[in-house]
Amino acid sequence: MSYEKIDEELIASVTSDVKAHFEKCKKEFEAKRNPEKPYLYLPKGELRKRVEEHNRKMCEAQKPPPKSDYERQLIKVVKAQPAKKKAGKGVLHLGDTSRPLSPLIVADQYGYRGNLESPLCLRWTHLKIISLRAVSRTP
């Protein structure tokens, strides 16, 4: 027991434990820092066999699994159905038109734009048609 030892014995045992611990850590650190690489020599024939076997396994892993009966039946049903025709017209995209469109005429506050003789324009402006025609003739 450590509490039964005298001071010199206790110090000696502790230093030996600490040195052993740090020697072990030092060896582990060196092993990580400079790992020894195991060199493996294989004859050409054996190396070729292993490479071909590895390539074969990789090819088999890339192949899709075989289809189940259910999947094969679904494929047959889908192929047997006639192609459905689209109903209606598709959505037109920007710039696509089915027929040429006339320019859009927008009404302003006096009726239709450019038409000052309209009844709505005359009512809002309280002008007479004669005065409008006189204004339009002046250069």
C-alpha positions, 0 to 999 in steps of 0.5 A: 500500500502506498500510504504504508511506504516511506517518502523515498519509496513512494517517490521512487515508485511514482517516478517509475510509474510515470516513466513507464507511462510516458515510455508507452506513450512515446512508443505509440506516438512514434508508431503513428508518426512513422508507421512501418509499411508491410511490403507484400510480394506476390508472384505475377500469376497470383497477382493477376488472379487477384486483380481479375477476381476483384474486377469481376466482383466490381462488375457483378456489384454494378449489375442491377438485381434481377426483376421480380415477377411483379415488376415484369408484370407491370412492364407488360401492362404498361407496354400493352396500354395504348398511348393517351392523347393529350386533351385540350391545348397546351399552355402558350409560352411567352411570344407564342400566339395561335393567331395575330392579335390587334393592338389593345385600345385602352380608354383614358379619362376622356374616352378612347385615346385620340378620340376627342369627339366622343360624347364622354370627352365632350361631357367632361370638358364642356366643349362643343364639337365645333370648337374642337374641330377649329382647334384641330385645324389650326396649324 
